[in-house]
Amino acid sequence: MRISYIPVFALLASITLSIIGCTTEAWYEGMKRGAENECRQLPQGESENCLSRVNKKTYREYEKERAAENQ
């Protein structure tokens, strides 16, 4: 009896692609939150200025913009 590995490879490939997408979005959001936290550690006036400069785009907005730039 021979086992077909194609379904197993297809499943692993789809799981990997799902994880990569989630990981990229999580990384983006984590970096954004880290920048916001650094801004909050500054004195009040500087903190507000810093927070206004932090990227407020969602990951989807960022991806759209990045895709448009690469065309």
Beta strands, then each sheet from edge to edge (+ up, - down):
end
